[in-house]
Amino acid sequence: MPRYRVPRKIRSIAARAIDYNLSLPRSKRAAMKKEGSKIVFGTGMKTARKLVRDDVDEKQLRLMSAWFARHGASDKEKEARKDKTSKASIAWALWGGSAAKTWVNGTLRDIDRKKKREGK
């Protein structure tokens, strides 16, 4: 599966979000989940690391598109993101922020057009 080059701005947003998130006490961090008795990184931190490493394929782009569709349109989420220290705001940045939402949707549109032309 082909890889897609992540724009520098998005890599930077994700890197800053990782650093900020890790600087917080565990109780304040975004993208953490409990597995048994352990607290581990969730999908947001894993996605941010993939963005920073420039390691994104179509499957990851589709996952990101679904996440942005769930979290981007909600008025409650938008309100929560106004506080830049909120978990909602940190999570949004871990996924690359609004720049990533635009890039992901455009890249998927291009992929889908190409598949349609090729009859796939």
Legacy VTK file of the C-alpha trace (Angstrom):
# vtk DataFile Version 3.0
C-alpha trace
ASCII
DATASET POLYDATA
POINTS 120 float
0.000 0.000 0.000
1.434 3.388 -0.963
2.530 5.883 1.656
1.530 9.537 1.574
3.841 12.407 2.464
2.583 14.331 5.481
2.941 18.113 5.090
5.552 19.700 7.366
2.958 21.875 9.144
0.958 18.800 10.180
4.070 16.954 11.362
4.958 20.013 13.438
1.478 20.281 14.992
1.528 16.591 15.914
5.073 16.791 17.349
4.204 19.777 19.540
1.034 18.015 20.704
2.986 14.882 21.659
5.505 16.932 23.651
2.811 18.945 25.399
0.679 15.891 26.150
3.621 14.016 27.653
4.561 17.030 29.795
1.218 16.790 31.606
0.389 14.565 34.567
-1.264 11.323 33.399
-4.655 12.450 34.674
-4.580 15.482 32.347
-3.291 13.725 29.221
-5.356 13.142 26.106
-5.304 9.879 24.149
-4.658 7.561 27.072
-6.710 4.468 27.793
-6.867 1.753 30.391
-6.020 -1.820 29.415
-6.433 -4.043 32.409
-4.409 -2.451 35.177
-2.208 -0.431 32.804
-2.725 2.973 31.226
-1.465 2.970 27.640
-1.387 5.330 24.687
-4.560 5.432 22.652
-5.133 5.900 18.953
-4.493 9.653 19.091
-0.922 9.268 20.323
-0.281 6.450 17.853
-1.644 8.590 15.019
0.457 11.585 16.072
3.597 9.449 16.026
2.743 8.160 12.549
2.246 11.731 11.347
5.583 12.834 12.794
7.350 9.820 11.225
5.691 10.605 7.882
4.281 7.056 7.916
0.716 7.331 6.597
-1.066 4.972 4.224
-4.625 4.949 2.864
-5.922 2.911 5.799
-4.595 5.533 8.243
-6.071 8.342 6.131
-9.507 6.673 6.251
-9.223 6.207 10.017
-8.332 9.878 10.367
-11.204 10.949 8.118
-13.672 9.015 10.277
-12.202 10.522 13.458
-12.457 14.061 12.079
-16.046 13.395 10.955
-16.980 12.311 14.502
-15.126 15.034 16.370
-14.949 17.952 13.959
-18.621 18.702 13.457
-19.803 18.508 17.053
-20.575 21.890 18.617
-19.716 20.441 22.035
-16.271 19.387 20.782
-15.676 22.754 19.096
-16.527 24.529 22.347
-14.218 22.240 24.337
-11.340 22.937 21.911
-11.482 26.672 22.653
-9.557 25.898 25.846
-6.165 25.025 24.339
-5.244 23.007 27.461
-8.347 20.791 27.298
-8.107 17.121 26.396
-10.304 17.840 23.356
-7.873 20.480 22.090
-4.831 18.282 22.735
-6.496 15.341 20.972
-7.361 17.537 17.968
-3.703 18.573 17.718
-2.494 14.972 18.088
-4.516 14.132 14.984
-2.842 17.045 13.162
-5.507 19.695 13.727
-7.592 21.452 11.100
-4.679 21.357 8.656
-4.714 17.555 8.790
-8.473 17.414 8.345
-8.188 19.434 5.133
-5.180 17.435 3.887
-6.751 14.040 4.677
-10.038 14.861 2.942
-8.244 16.203 -0.141
-5.867 13.253 -0.338
-8.726 10.741 -0.017
-10.675 12.588 -2.706
-7.649 12.230 -5.016
-7.247 8.529 -4.144
-10.932 7.845 -4.805
-10.856 9.702 -8.147
-7.819 7.718 -9.230
-9.457 4.417 -8.244
-12.614 5.386 -10.113
-10.612 6.195 -13.276
-8.794 2.872 -12.978
-12.072 1.012 -12.403
-11.188 -0.244 -8.931
LINES 1 121
120 0 1 2 3 4 5 6 7 8 9 10 11 12 13 14 15 16 17 18 19 20 21 22 23 24 25 26 27 28 29 30 31 32 33 34 35 36 37 38 39 40 41 42 43 44 45 46 47 48 49 50 51 52 53 54 55 56 57 58 59 60 61 62 63 64 65 66 67 68 69 70 71 72 73 74 75 76 77 78 79 80 81 82 83 84 85 86 87 88 89 90 91 92 93 94 95 96 97 98 99 100 101 102 103 104 105 106 107 108 109 110 111 112 113 114 115 116 117 118 119
